[in-house]
Amino acid sequence: MRAFLPSQPRFSLPRSAFLQLYADDAPSCAWVAEQGRELAGAVFGHSWGRIGWIGPLAVSPRHQRRGVGGRLYRAAVQGLNESGCTIIGLDAEDHAGINGFYQRMALPYSVATLDGCKAVMPGPLDLDDLLIFSRSQSARFSTEWTALQRTLAPAVDLLPYVQRLHQHGFGESAVVMQKRSAKALLILQTGQRLANDQVAAARLQVCWLAPGMEKRALFSAVERLLRVCHPACRFLYLRTTEDAGDWLTEGRCRVIHRGRRWATRPSALSADRQIWFWE
Ligand SMILES: CC(C)(COP(=O)(O)OP(=O)(O)OC[C@H]1O[C@@H](n2cnc3c(N)ncnc32)[C@H](O)[C@@H]1OP(=O)(O)O)[C@@H](O)C(=O)NCCC(=O)NCCS
């Protein structure tokens, strides 16, 4: 795998298209701050049922430390609360200034996060009945997804977000089946619009495992999905919390970046090691 990594791209999302997705998903969380006719900052958010995520949040350097970031943050929280979110989380860089800001914003819980990357190897294209794709079998996908989601995390409703991703051409979400029963839910962000300048990449944004599903088997399913849907994809990215670093070991991923996740309640930090999010 190392042979692939020197040319590893710095992963970047197509920002304007992605921000449009967030603005559609949670319009009451999308705010800009203007000073005169100048853009001073902006915030976006999205929601998964009772869990709301904030980000990106940014203030231009010449407007920082004047209260703009705090006002944007509070406006986004209010929008998420009004749409029913009771838990707020966000991912950020891990450095003193940003940590100081989120402590001040009264986000009491935080954990370290790790970003990993692995090369997607060429391999067989057989797909039998292991995976159910959201697009090719949409009715069964919704039924299986909803049933497993209710069992694993009743507070979270990801289906509207998944459907939004598909509308915007970002997603290849799947229910992974083993022996005719649903064993994992995953949201894979892929597609032309996620292509890096030189090398196509994908990111595993959400992954939930039912008891008995091995992480290694999950990675094998993801790679098979990529080979079929996005044969040009060379790299898979994922993020996990540091205490669930076995995801990276099991997936044979290299750690490429460290960050910090903040939340209003510890459950939003995915203490359940069978579930993790990239935000
Ligand atoms: C983090 C960020 C949004 C803060 O915006 P801001 O407008 O400067 O924040 P505010 O002026 O509202 O700060 C509120 C409080 O947070 C704390 N704070 C903010 N920036 C800080 C810093 N660099 N160091 C220490 N404390 C800081 C302070 O307590 C501050 O109050 P004070 O100025 O009265 O001391 C801004 O620095 C930024 O855009 N950074 C780059 C992008 C980024 O990292 N975004 C976060 C990742 S999602």
The ligand as a MOL file (V3000), in Angstrom:
LIG
                    3D

  0  0  0     0  0            999 V3000
M  V30 BEGIN CTAB
M  V30 COUNTS 48 50 0 0 0
M  V30 BEGIN ATOM
M  V30 1 C -12.6190 29.9330 15.4010 0
M  V30 2 C -13.2200 31.2010 14.8010 0
M  V30 3 C -14.5070 30.8740 14.0400 0
M  V30 4 C -13.5430 32.2030 15.9280 0
M  V30 5 O -14.1800 33.3620 15.3700 0
M  V30 6 P -14.0410 34.8020 16.0580 0
M  V30 7 O -14.9710 35.7370 15.3660 0
M  V30 8 O -12.6340 35.2170 16.1210 0
M  V30 9 O -14.5430 34.4750 17.5350 0
M  V30 10 P -15.1420 35.4920 18.6030 0
M  V30 11 O -14.5940 36.8650 18.4150 0
M  V30 12 O -16.6220 35.3800 18.5900 0
M  V30 13 O -14.5350 34.8470 19.9430 0
M  V30 14 C -15.3040 34.5150 21.0710 0
M  V30 15 C -14.3510 34.0330 22.1600 0
M  V30 16 O -13.7130 32.8140 21.7560 0
M  V30 17 C -12.3730 32.7960 22.2630 0
M  V30 18 N -11.4040 32.7970 21.1470 0
M  V30 19 C -11.6580 33.0710 19.8360 0
M  V30 20 N -10.5480 32.9720 19.1000 0
M  V30 21 C -9.5560 32.6330 19.9750 0
M  V30 22 C -8.1490 32.4130 19.8420 0
M  V30 23 N -7.5440 32.4720 18.6330 0
M  V30 24 N -7.4360 32.1000 20.9310 0
M  V30 25 C -8.0480 31.9940 22.1330 0
M  V30 26 N -9.3720 32.2190 22.3370 0
M  V30 27 C -10.1080 32.5390 21.2690 0
M  V30 28 C -12.1910 34.0360 23.0900 0
M  V30 29 O -12.5640 33.7240 24.4190 0
M  V30 30 C -13.2000 34.9690 22.4760 0
M  V30 31 O -13.6540 35.9640 23.3260 0
M  V30 32 P -12.7360 37.3080 23.5600 0
M  V30 33 O -12.3530 37.8010 22.2160 0
M  V30 34 O -13.6670 38.1900 24.3110 0
M  V30 35 O -11.5680 36.8230 24.3550 0
M  V30 36 C -12.2080 31.9230 13.8710 0
M  V30 37 O -10.9910 32.0570 14.5650 0
M  V30 38 C -11.9320 31.1960 12.5690 0
M  V30 39 O -12.6920 31.3440 11.5940 0
M  V30 40 N -10.8470 30.4270 12.4950 0
M  V30 41 C -10.4750 29.7560 11.2500 0
M  V30 42 C -11.4890 28.7310 10.7790 0
M  V30 43 C -11.7410 27.6800 11.8310 0
M  V30 44 O -10.8110 27.1470 12.3800 0
M  V30 45 N -13.0330 27.3850 12.1010 0
M  V30 46 C -13.4030 26.3990 13.1250 0
M  V30 47 C -13.4720 25.0220 12.5940 0
M  V30 48 S -15.1290 24.4930 12.2860 0
M  V30 END ATOM
M  V30 BEGIN BOND
M  V30 1 1 1 2
M  V30 2 1 2 3
M  V30 3 1 2 4
M  V30 4 1 2 36
M  V30 5 1 4 5
M  V30 6 1 5 6
M  V30 7 2 6 7
M  V30 8 1 6 8
M  V30 9 1 6 9
M  V30 10 1 9 10
M  V30 11 2 10 11
M  V30 12 1 10 12
M  V30 13 1 10 13
M  V30 14 1 13 14
M  V30 15 1 14 15
M  V30 16 1 15 16
M  V30 17 1 15 30
M  V30 18 1 16 17
M  V30 19 1 17 18
M  V30 20 1 17 28
M  V30 21 1 18 19
M  V30 22 1 18 27
M  V30 23 2 19 20
M  V30 24 1 20 21
M  V30 25 1 21 22
M  V30 26 2 21 27
M  V30 27 1 22 23
M  V30 28 2 22 24
M  V30 29 1 24 25
M  V30 30 2 25 26
M  V30 31 1 26 27
M  V30 32 1 28 29
M  V30 33 1 28 30
M  V30 34 1 30 31
M  V30 35 1 31 32
M  V30 36 2 32 33
M  V30 37 1 32 34
M  V30 38 1 32 35
M  V30 39 1 36 37
M  V30 40 1 36 38
M  V30 41 2 38 39
M  V30 42 1 38 40
M  V30 43 1 40 41
M  V30 44 1 41 42
M  V30 45 1 42 43
M  V30 46 2 43 44
M  V30 47 1 43 45
M  V30 48 1 45 46
M  V30 49 1 46 47
M  V30 50 1 47 48
M  V30 END BOND
M  V30 END CTAB
M  END
